[in-house]
């Protein structure tokens, strides 16, 4: 069986790229969600704004997060995440959510 899904970008907008990194901005209004996307690279997530965010993993994700997860947003927090996640991000808060994603190529 082949995978016929079409994946979106890991963020809303690619803001920088070179041969070593891709930098994305993800912006989600309250109640909005990203396209299903796949993380092919290790990356840094830098939370900028918002109050609550959720990750909705696909059944075949390779992330350590296999189940639906909600978390409080902590502006300025940086997390290192290994490649392999296949997921959707969902703003489950009441504020605009923004983050920067730095993919390490």
ZIRAFEN-V568357 format. One record per residue. N is the residue number from 0. RES is the residue in one letter. PHI is phi in degrees with one decimal (* if undefined). PSI is psi in degrees with one decimal (999 if undefined). OMEGA is omega in whole degrees, 0 to 359 (999 if undefined). Layout:
N&RES&PHI&PSI&OMEGA / N&RES&PHI&PSI&OMEGA
//
This chain:
0&X&*&132.1&179 / 1&X&-96.1&154.9&179 / 2&X&-88.4&110.4&183 / 3&X&-99.4&7.6&178 / 4&X&-65.4&148.3&172 / 5&X&-107.2&120.9&182 / 6&X&-92.8&143.0&173 / 7&X&-86.9&177.7&175 / 8&X&-69.9&162.5&181 / 9&X&-74.6&-10.2&176 / 10&X&-140.2&179.9&179 / 11&X&-74.7&-33.4&185 / 12&X&-150.4&131.2&173 / 13&X&-79.1&119.8&185 / 14&X&-106.1&-14.3&179 / 15&X&-162.9&144.3&173 / 16&X&-153.8&147.3&169 / 17&X&-151.5&-163.9&184 / 18&X&-77.4&-0.6&181 / 19&X&-120.1&-27.0&183 / 20&X&-144.3&155.4&167 / 21&X&-122.6&131.7&180 / 22&X&-117.8&122.7&182 / 23&X&-116.4&150.8&167 / 24&X&-110.9&133.7&175 / 25&X&-115.6&124.0&178 / 26&X&-126.6&126.6&180 / 27&X&-133.5&124.1&174 / 28&X&-69.9&160.4&176 / 29&X&-53.4&131.0&180 / 30&X&84.9&-11.2&182 / 31&X&-83.7&159.3&175 / 32&X&-137.9&155.9&178 / 33&X&-75.2&170.6&169 / 34&X&-71.1&157.4&172 / 35&X&-62.0&130.9&182 / 36&X&-140.0&161.5&181 / 37&X&-121.6&132.9&178 / 38&X&-92.9&102.3&181 / 39&X&-87.6&-6.6&182 / 40&X&-132.3&149.0&167 / 41&X&-58.0&150.5&184 / 42&X&-155.3&162.5&173 / 43&X&-107.0&135.2&173 / 44&X&-108.3&127.1&180 / 45&X&-121.1&109.2&181 / 46&X&-76.7&131.2&183 / 47&X&-107.5&-46.7&185 / 48&X&-156.0&158.8&177 / 49&X&128.2&-180.0&180 / 50&X&-127.9&-29.8&180 / 51&X&-154.7&135.4&183 / 52&X&-135.3&151.2&177 / 53&X&-128.4&151.5&172 / 54&X&-115.0&127.5&180 / 55&X&-113.4&96.0&184 / 56&X&-74.8&147.8&172 / 57&X&-78.8&155.3&181 / 58&X&-57.6&-29.0&182 / 59&X&-98.6&16.7&179 / 60&X&-59.4&148.2&175 / 61&X&-104.7&6.4&178 / 62&X&-70.2&158.8&174 / 63&X&-72.4&-14.6&178 / 64&X&-94.0&99.5&184 / 65&X&-96.0&-18.0&184 / 66&X&-114.0&157.4&175 / 67&X&-50.4&136.7&183 / 68&X&-139.6&130.4&172 / 69&X&-113.9&146.4&180 / 70&X&-150.2&152.2&172 / 71&X&-70.8&146.2&177 / 72&X&-86.2&136.9&177 / 73&X&-125.3&89.9&182 / 74&X&-49.8&132.6&182 / 75&X&93.7&-11.8&180 / 76&X&-72.9&139.5&179 / 77&X&-120.1&132.6&178 / 78&X&-127.7&136.2&173 / 79&X&-90.5&129.7&182 / 80&X&-128.6&130.0&178 / 81&X&-74.3&151.3&178 / 82&X&-60.2&163.5&173 / 83&X&115.5&-14.6&181 / 84&X&-70.2&138.2&172 / 85&X&-126.3&115.7&194 / 86&X&-162.5&174.9&171 / 87&X&-124.9&139.9&172 / 88&X&-98.4&138.5&181 / 89&X&-131.6&128.4&176 / 90&X&-82.1&105.7&180 / 91&X&-100.0&10.7&180 / 92&X&-97.8&-171.6&180 / 93&X&-107.3&1.1&180 / 94&X&-116.9&158.8&173 / 95&X&-59.9&133.1&178 / 96&X&-102.9&134.5&176 / 97&X&-138.8&138.4&173 / 98&X&-147.2&159.8&173 / 99&X&-111.7&134.4&178 / 100&X&-117.7&122.7&179 / 101&X&-110.9&105.4&179 / 102&X&-85.8&131.0&180 / 103&X&-96.5&110.1&184 / 104&X&-82.5&999&999
//
